[in-house]
Amino acid sequence: MTKLDVYISEECWVCNETRRIVADITPRFPDLDIELRDVEDKWCPSTVFATPTYVLDGRTIYLGNPTREELTQKLKATLQKSSE
């Protein structure tokens, strides 16, 4: 299953919007494992150095919040490729 990890922090002033974006897109992608993660988590990869960071299958795809449309297009394209 394709996985999207979205890294946030309590100190991040734009992460409230990140939470809303994730809440909006999650129902659109039932075949995608989407998880909000705290950068303070001991399992946070060393490549995550800012919040929010969107990591799709281990690869950083966005630093900062994308628009919902950008994220939707990226996720659709990724899921389409993985089903081919």
Secondary structure per residue as TSV (DSSP state, phi and psi in degrees):
chain	resnum	aa	ss	phi	psi
A	1	M	-	360.0	138.1
A	2	T	E	-70.1	139.9
A	3	K	E	-125.4	132.7
A	4	L	E	-116.5	114.5
A	5	D	E	-102.5	129.5
A	6	V	E	-117.3	114.8
A	7	Y	E	-93.0	129.8
A	8	I	E	-133.6	173.0
A	9	S	-	-145.1	158.4
A	10	E	T	-64.7	-30.2
A	11	E	T	-82.0	-9.9
A	12	C	-	-76.1	117.8
A	13	W	T	-77.1	-16.6
A	14	V	T	-99.3	-1.5
A	15	C	H	-72.5	-17.8
A	16	N	H	-63.8	-40.1
A	17	E	H	-66.2	-36.6
A	18	T	H	-58.5	-45.2
A	19	R	H	-60.3	-40.2
A	20	R	H	-67.4	-41.3
A	21	I	H	-60.2	-48.2
A	22	V	H	-61.8	-42.3
A	23	A	H	-62.7	-36.2
A	24	D	H	-71.7	-40.2
A	25	I	H	-86.8	-23.9
A	26	T	G	-54.8	-46.5
A	27	P	G	-65.1	-22.6
A	28	R	G	-76.5	-17.7
A	29	F	-	-129.1	71.5
A	30	P	T	-66.0	-21.1
A	31	D	T	-91.2	10.5
A	32	L	E	-115.7	130.5
A	33	D	E	-85.9	106.2
A	34	I	E	-111.0	129.1
A	35	E	E	-139.4	131.2
A	36	L	E	-83.1	132.4
A	37	R	E	-131.4	145.8
A	38	D	E	-88.3	135.7
A	39	V	T	-64.9	-16.5
A	40	E	T	-78.7	-8.9
A	41	D	S	-60.2	136.4
A	42	K	T	-64.1	-16.9
A	43	W	T	-94.3	7.8
A	44	C	-	-66.6	125.8
A	45	P	-	-66.1	150.7
A	46	S	T	-66.5	-16.3
A	47	T	T	-77.1	-13.0
A	48	V	-	-89.9	110.3
A	49	F	-	-124.5	1.1
A	50	A	S	-148.0	161.7
A	51	T	S	-129.2	145.6
A	52	P	S	-78.2	151.9
A	53	T	E	-129.5	130.3
A	54	Y	E	-104.8	121.3
A	55	V	E	-121.0	116.1
A	56	L	E	-106.7	115.7
A	57	D	T	49.5	44.6
A	58	G	T	84.0	0.8
A	59	R	E	-117.5	127.1
A	60	T	E	-67.5	125.5
A	61	I	E	-111.2	-23.9
A	62	Y	E	-147.7	135.1
A	63	L	E	-106.6	119.3
A	64	G	S	91.1	171.5
A	65	N	-	-82.2	126.6
A	66	P	-	-79.5	169.1
A	67	T	-	-71.8	160.8
A	68	R	H	-60.4	-37.5
A	69	E	H	-65.3	-44.6
A	70	E	H	-60.5	-46.2
A	71	L	H	-65.5	-43.0
A	72	T	H	-59.7	-46.3
A	73	Q	H	-62.3	-43.4
A	74	K	H	-62.5	-45.0
A	75	L	H	-67.6	-41.3
A	76	K	H	-60.3	-45.2
A	77	A	H	-63.1	-42.0
A	78	T	H	-65.4	-44.4
A	79	L	H	-66.6	-35.7
A	80	Q	H	-65.1	-43.6
A	81	K	H	-62.5	-40.4
A	82	S	H	-72.0	-20.2
A	83	S	H	-90.0	-7.6
A	84	E	-	-81.1	360.0
